[in-house]
Amino acid sequence: MSIKNWPASERPREKLLAQGSATLSDAELLAIFLRTGVPGKSAVDLARHLLTEFGSLRALLEADLSVFCRPPGLGPAKYSLLQAVLEMGRRHLAERLRRDSALESPQAVRQYLKSALRHEPHEVFGCMFMDSKHRMLAFEKLFKGSIDSASVYPREVVKRALAHNAAAVIFCHNHPSGISEPSHADHRLTQRLTEALDLVEVRVLDHFIIGDGEPFSMVEHGWM
């Protein structure tokens, strides 16, 4: 049966307008993005099939172009649209952090950093540069490494902080394994960077480890 023939309360678009996007399942949200199905499958049926094929919504969102375009109903046009939507989400979060203090919006910081790094297949070290009111000036991915390590040079971090005239920074890096527990090497690196930035009066506010689930805050867990 076509979605047009479903009761209005069960159609994904109408349900979103009446009840809000948070009430929709992954398949319903994906169906709205797809807009149409394929012969023999409604948009919702196709969405359910894709979620089963990819394993999860996140896996579909993080697929590269060649993998994304394999199933019927998907292609370069939808891939481009999806990437644009994801980038708009990241820019929306960044805009909020440029307006509000990062310390007053801890969840926004977590969401932004996770959106920036969780999809990376290799370890990446990033830095959020902030002004004296702890509003974000810029975010940069500074170093990329192998699947389990990244070489981070304190002198380069200091140079970028001075280039942005930053008063404070928040560090972050991802663990591609999905396990966000920091290692002792992560702790030592944070200490080295903190000492280097202290020489130029730039305060280190936190270091987040990005994995599955909520990012790990070193400050909240007493690692800093």
N, C-alpha and C positions, 0 to 999 in steps of 0.2 A: 504494500500500500504506500502511495506517495505521502510524503510528510504533509503536503497540503491538505490531505484528507484526515489527518490526525486531529484530535480535539485540541483547541487552541492552547489549553494549559499544558499540553505535552510537546508542543512544537518548540524546539530550542530557542529560536529567536524571540517568540512571544513570551516564553518562560523567562528569558533573561530580562526583557523589558518590564515584566510584571513583578518578578521576584529578586532580580539582581543576578549578576554573573556568578557570585559565589555559590549559588544554589545549583548550578549546572554541573553535571559529571564531566569527566575528561572527554568522553565521546561526544557529548552535546556541544561542548566548546569547540572541539575540532570540527564538528559538522557545520557550525556557523562559519568557520574559516573556509571550509571546503566549498560551501554554498550548494553544490550539486553532487549527486552520486554518480554511479556508472550503471550501465544496463544490468538490471536485476538487483541493484543495491541502492537504497536511499542514501542520502548523505550521512545519516546516523549509522546505518549498516556499514557503510564504507569506513567511517571513522572507527567503529568497533573492530573491523577487520585490520585496519592499519595499526591500531594500538596493540592488537594481538601479535601482528607480524613484527613490529619494532620492539615489543616488550614493555614499553611504557611511553607516556607522553614526552617525558624528558629525552628519551632516546630518539624519538622522532624529531624533536626540536633541535637536537644537537647533531643530527645526521649531516654529512657533507652532501654536496650537490649530486654526486653519482649515486650514492646510496638512497637519498631522498627520492630520486626520480624513477627508481626501479618499479614500484607498485603502480598499477593502473589508477588513474585519477589524480596522479601527481605529476609534476613536470617543472621545468625551469621557471615558468611564470609564477606558480604557486610557491616555489622555493624563494624567489626574489621577494614575493609579498611577505612570506613568513620572516625572512631576515629583516625586512623593513619594520615589521611589527615588533620584533625582538629589540631592534635598535631603538625604536621609539620608547619602549619600556625602559631601557637603560638610560636614555636621555632624560626621561621624566624623573627618574630617581635622582640623577645627577643635578637636575635643576632644583630639586627640593633641598639637596645638600648645599647648593650654592646660596640658597636663601636662608636656611636655618642652621643653627649650630649642630655639628655632628654629635656633640655630647648630649644634646637634647632630643636627638632623633636616632637612638642606637639601632632601632630596627631598620630604619631606612639605610643606615650604613651597611648593615649585614646584607640586606637585600641587594644593594648596589654591588658590593664586592662579590657576592655569590653570582650575580648575573654576569659580572665581568670575567670571572675566572673559572667557574665550575665546569664549563664545557671544554676547557683546555686539555688536550691529551697528554701534555707534558707539564712538568712543574714550572710555574711562572711566578716570579716575585714582582709585586706591584706596590705602589706607594700613593697614598692620598695626601696631597699637600694642602694645608689649610692656613687661613689668615689668623690674626690675633683673636678673632671672635669664633674661631673653630668652624668657619664656613669653608667649604671646599673651593680651592682655587683651580685644582687640576688633579687628574688621576693618570698615572703612567704605569705601563707594564715595562719594568726596567730590565729584567733579566729573564732569560729562558734557559732551561736546562734539559737534562735527560728525563726519563720517566720517573726517576726517583731523587733527583738532586738538581740544584741550580747554583751557579757561582755568582755570589753577590759581593760587589766591591763597595765598601763604605765610602771611599773617596768619590765615586760616581753618584752615590745617593746624596752626599753632601752638596755636590755641584748642582744637582737638579733642585734641591731644596733652596739653595741660594738663587738659582735662576728664577724660581717662582716667588722669591722673597717670602718664603713660608715661615710662619711662626710655630707651626706644629705639623706633625705628620702621623699617619696611621699606616702601618705596614700590613701587608697581606701576602699570602702565597697559598697555592692550592696543593692538595695531595690527590693526584689522579686515582689513587687506590680507593678514594672515598672516605678513608679514615682520617678524621680531623684532629686526632690527638697529636700534639706537637712532640718532636723528638728533642733529645738533649742538644743536638746540633742546632735545632731551631732556636733553643734558648740561648746558646752561646752566640749565635749570629745576632740575635736581638740585643744582647748586651753590647756587642762590638759596635753595632750601628747606633745604639743609644749614646755610647761614650763618644763616638765621632761627632754626632749631631749636637751633643752638649757643648762641644768646643765652639760652635757657632750659634749657640743659644736657640736651637730649634728643639722643641719639646716632642718627645715620642709619647703619644697617647695610648696606643695599643698595637697589638700585632694579632691579626686574625688568620686562622688556618681554615681554608675552605675545603670542605669535603661534602659528603652526603649529610643531609639534615642541617641543623643550625651551625653556622660558622663558630669555631672555637675562639674565644677571647682570652688571650693570655692574662690580661688585667683581671678579669672576672674570676679566673681560676688561680690567681696568686702567683703566676709565673713572671710577673713584672712588678 
